[in-house]
Amino acid sequence: MQNNTDHEALPPKTCSIERLITVQSDVDKVIMGEKTATRRNGRYADVGEIMTLQGHSYVVERVYKQSLGELTDAHANQEGYSNVEEYKQSILSYHPGMPWLPHMQVWVHEFRPVQE
């Protein structure tokens, strides 16, 4: 697992932060404090960037690559799920036909609420 906290060392973003979390159930989990990270195929945010969801602001604290095989139940908890299997089934329901390959790399975006 690479742990990049210095956005200078990261490759260019592949999408914008506005597209980081778009599924309403995930937005709800973030607002309720149940989701503190999201994994995507590409890099959607820089460290320090602000994400706004329904008037609530969140700052991206860490961005790094991780393989699906490295996921633990603690990682699934960051995503708002009880365990890896529950998280896996949710992702596969969003992407029918997608294989779940342990070596597949994803970008992890960890965030926290902005204190105002």
ABEGO torsion letter per residue (X at the ends): XBBBABAAABBBBABBAAAABABAAAAAAAAAGABABBBBABBABBBGBBBBBGGBBBBBABBBBBBAAABBAAAAAAAGBABAAAAAAAAAAABBGBBBBAABBBBBBBBBBBBX
